[in-house]
Amino acid sequence: MVNRLEFQEDLSAIHRDMIRLGSMAETAINKAMQALRESNAVLAHEVIQGDDAIDTLEREITQECVRLIARQQPRASDLRDITANMKLVTDLERIADHAEEIANSTLAIIDSGLAIQIPADFHMVNDLVTRMLHEALDAYVSRDLALAYHVIRTRDRIGFVGQGLLKLIVKTMQEEQGSIPALVQLILVTNHLQRAADHTQNVAEWIVYHLRGTYVSELKDLPDEDLSDTRMPTVEQVNESPSSSDMDGEG
């Protein structure tokens, strides 16, 4: 017979590790962008060196999810929870990978010795991506569907601003050919930010799947963001209630 209390404790541990991984990925992106803004090689190296710890935690969470499925025979909602977390952990790790690549580009710009003017739209893309990730992590902790929908919508705006930014950088390359090596790195950073936004959108979509049991791709339209009934019990509240998943039938 499955020990429900033991199962809930193990699942709660996964939730805590997921929150820790999300925080590490968010810190990596923020630190990588700070290194770029400040031309700070020390910060860039910290991001690169910190990626191993993120990779290790990602593997540990994945292994624990597999172990939980194999040993505890999870019920329907529990299985959906574990499955969503297995997907989420991959996207969070890839966000951190993009932070590492941004740090590498920062070092390349510094090593080039070229002074370049970073366009204002670049800072806008940076702010949108970091805010998007922060809100996605908040949606995970608070189990907030409305916030998850909002994060998904934000991706289109980042794409629009990002495309304009790339065109501006290409134009600058034509006008300042001596700065091309550094500007190429800026293009790479822009692309990495957009890919990080893609993975953040995935995070939000897996949150929707976890809470609703529905794939976002199956929805004709995203529900309104101001719905008042889309906030579920928070991760902390769920973790405090071992019997919270008993509402479902056997999976």
C-alpha distance (Angstrom), angle and dihedral (degrees) to the residues before:
residue distance angle dihedral
M1 . . .
V2 3.77 . .
N3 3.79 114.1 .
R4 3.81 101.9 -131.9
L5 3.79 94.2 -166.3
E6 3.80 92.2 52.4
F7 3.79 90.3 46.4
Q8 3.80 93.0 50.9
E9 3.80 91.1 48.5
D10 3.81 90.5 52.3
L11 3.81 91.6 47.3
S12 3.80 90.6 48.5
A13 3.80 89.1 53.4
I14 3.80 89.2 54.4
H15 3.81 90.2 51.1
R16 3.80 90.9 51.4
D17 3.80 92.0 48.8
M18 3.80 90.3 48.2
I19 3.80 90.9 54.0
R20 3.81 89.2 48.9
L21 3.81 91.7 49.4
G22 3.80 91.1 48.4
S23 3.79 90.3 51.6
M24 3.82 90.7 49.9
A25 3.82 91.8 50.4
E26 3.80 91.5 47.7
T27 3.80 91.0 49.2
A28 3.81 90.7 49.2
I29 3.81 92.8 53.9
N30 3.80 93.4 45.1
K31 3.80 93.0 46.7
A32 3.82 92.5 46.4
M33 3.80 91.6 52.5
Q34 3.80 91.5 45.7
A35 3.80 88.9 52.6
L36 3.80 89.6 53.1
R37 3.80 94.7 47.7
E38 3.80 92.4 48.1
S39 3.82 97.8 35.2
N40 3.80 85.0 -124.7
A41 3.81 111.8 167.0
V42 3.81 92.7 -177.8
L43 3.81 92.1 59.4
A44 3.80 91.2 44.9
H45 3.81 90.8 54.3
E46 3.82 90.0 48.6
V47 3.81 89.7 57.0
I48 3.80 92.2 49.3
Q49 3.80 93.5 46.6
G50 3.80 92.0 47.0
D51 3.79 94.2 57.5
D52 3.82 93.7 82.0
A53 3.81 91.2 61.9
I54 3.81 90.0 51.3
D55 3.80 91.7 49.6
T56 3.81 90.5 49.5
L57 3.80 93.4 50.9
E58 3.81 90.6 47.1
R59 3.80 90.6 55.6
E60 3.80 92.4 46.1
I61 3.81 92.6 52.2
T62 3.80 92.2 47.3
Q63 3.81 91.7 49.8
E64 3.80 91.5 48.6
C65 3.81 91.0 50.9
V66 3.81 91.0 51.7
R67 3.81 91.1 46.8
L68 3.79 91.4 50.2
I69 3.80 92.7 51.8
A70 3.81 92.5 46.7
R71 3.82 97.7 46.3
Q72 3.78 107.2 29.5
Q73 3.82 105.3 42.0
P74 3.83 94.4 -137.7
R75 3.77 122.3 -142.7
A76 3.80 122.9 -119.1
S77 3.81 100.6 -83.3
D78 3.81 91.7 38.1
L79 3.79 91.4 52.4
R80 3.80 90.0 50.2
D81 3.81 89.2 50.2
I82 3.81 92.7 51.3
T83 3.81 93.2 43.9
A84 3.81 91.9 51.0
N85 3.79 90.7 49.9
M86 3.80 91.6 50.9
K87 3.80 88.3 55.6
L88 3.79 94.1 41.8
V89 3.79 93.4 52.5
T90 3.80 91.3 57.2
D91 3.80 93.1 51.5
L92 3.80 92.6 47.3
E93 3.80 91.1 50.8
R94 3.80 90.5 50.3
I95 3.81 91.0 50.6
A96 3.79 86.8 56.5
D97 3.82 89.4 48.7
H98 3.81 89.2 56.8
A99 3.80 89.2 49.9
E100 3.80 88.0 54.8
E101 3.81 90.8 51.1
I102 3.81 90.6 49.6
A103 3.80 87.9 53.4
N104 3.81 90.0 51.0
S105 3.81 90.3 51.7
T106 3.80 89.7 49.1
L107 3.80 90.3 55.0
A108 3.81 90.0 48.5
I109 3.82 90.6 52.9
I110 3.80 91.3 48.2
D111 3.81 91.9 47.5
S112 3.82 90.7 50.3
G113 3.79 89.7 63.2
L114 3.80 89.3 -141.4
A115 3.79 119.9 138.9
I116 3.80 110.8 -143.1
Q117 3.78 132.1 -179.4
I118 3.80 110.2 -123.9
P119 3.85 109.1 -140.1
A120 3.81 119.4 -119.8
D121 3.82 90.0 -121.3
F122 3.79 88.2 61.3
H123 3.79 90.1 61.7
M124 3.82 88.8 47.5
V125 3.82 91.6 55.2
N126 3.80 89.8 46.3
D127 3.81 92.0 50.9
L128 3.81 92.7 46.6
V129 3.81 93.4 50.1
T130 3.80 95.6 46.2
R131 3.81 91.5 46.1
M132 3.80 90.3 47.3
L133 3.80 91.3 53.1
H134 3.79 92.8 45.9
E135 3.81 91.0 51.2
A136 3.81 91.6 47.3
L137 3.80 90.2 54.3
D138 3.81 90.0 46.9
A139 3.80 88.9 51.8
Y140 3.81 89.5 53.0
V141 3.80 94.0 50.5
S142 3.82 95.8 42.2
R143 3.84 94.3 36.1
D144 3.80 87.4 -131.1
L145 3.81 113.4 168.9
A146 3.80 94.4 -174.0
L147 3.79 91.0 55.7
A148 3.81 90.9 47.3
Y149 3.82 89.7 53.3
H150 3.81 89.4 49.2
V151 3.81 90.9 53.1
I152 3.81 90.9 52.0
R153 3.80 90.9 52.0
T154 3.80 91.8 50.0
R155 3.82 91.5 65.3
D156 3.81 92.8 73.3
R157 3.79 91.9 55.6
I158 3.80 91.5 50.9
G159 3.79 89.9 51.2
F160 3.80 91.8 51.5
V161 3.81 94.9 48.6
G162 3.80 91.7 41.2
Q163 3.80 93.8 55.2
G164 3.79 90.5 51.3
L165 3.78 89.8 49.2
L166 3.80 92.8 52.4
K167 3.80 90.7 51.9
L168 3.80 90.0 50.8
I169 3.80 92.3 50.9
V170 3.82 91.5 49.5
K171 3.81 89.6 50.8
T172 3.81 90.0 50.5
M173 3.82 89.6 50.9
Q174 3.80 89.4 56.7
E175 3.80 91.4 50.5
E176 3.83 98.1 40.3
Q177 3.78 105.6 34.5
G178 3.78 92.6 166.4
S179 3.81 88.7 65.9
I180 3.80 95.4 51.3
P181 3.85 96.7 109.2
A182 3.81 91.7 55.6
L183 3.81 93.6 40.5
V184 3.81 90.5 52.9
Q185 3.80 87.4 58.5
L186 3.81 88.9 50.5
I187 3.80 88.8 55.0
L188 3.80 89.2 51.5
V189 3.81 90.6 50.4
T190 3.81 90.4 50.8
N191 3.80 90.2 51.5
H192 3.81 91.6 48.3
L193 3.81 90.2 51.6
Q194 3.80 90.0 51.9
R195 3.80 91.7 49.1
A196 3.81 89.3 49.0
A197 3.81 86.9 53.5
D198 3.82 89.4 51.7
H199 3.80 90.9 54.4
T200 3.80 90.7 45.4
Q201 3.80 88.8 54.3
N202 3.80 87.5 51.6
V203 3.81 89.1 52.8
A204 3.80 90.2 54.3
E205 3.80 91.9 46.6
W206 3.82 91.6 52.3
I207 3.80 89.0 50.2
V208 3.80 88.2 55.5
Y209 3.81 90.1 48.8
H210 3.79 91.5 49.8
L211 3.80 94.5 49.5
R212 3.80 100.5 35.9
G213 3.78 103.8 23.9
T214 3.81 87.3 -128.6
Y215 3.78 131.3 116.8
V216 3.81 112.2 -128.1
S217 3.81 88.8 -133.5
E218 3.82 87.8 63.8
L219 3.82 93.0 57.1
K220 3.80 115.9 93.6
D221 3.80 90.5 -153.3
L222 3.78 133.8 3.8
P223 3.81 111.7 -108.3
D224 3.79 118.6 -108.4
E225 3.80 113.4 -79.5
D226 3.80 93.3 -132.2
L227 3.80 95.9 64.5
S228 3.79 107.9 136.0
D229 3.80 97.8 -151.8
T230 3.79 100.3 56.5
R231 3.81 98.9 91.7
M232 3.80 111.1 96.8
P233 3.81 125.8 -167.2
T234 3.80 108.0 -65.3
V235 3.79 123.1 -107.5
E236 3.80 88.5 -104.5
Q237 3.82 92.0 51.6
V238 3.79 92.1 47.5
N239 3.79 90.8 48.5
E240 3.80 90.4 52.6
S241 3.82 91.3 54.9
P242 3.83 112.0 64.3
S243 3.79 91.9 -176.3
S244 3.81 94.9 51.5
S245 3.80 93.0 108.9
D246 3.81 94.9 49.6
M247 3.81 90.0 93.2
D248 3.81 89.3 80.0
G249 3.74 126.4 77.3
E250 3.77 122.6 -116.4
G251 3.82 112.4 -64.0
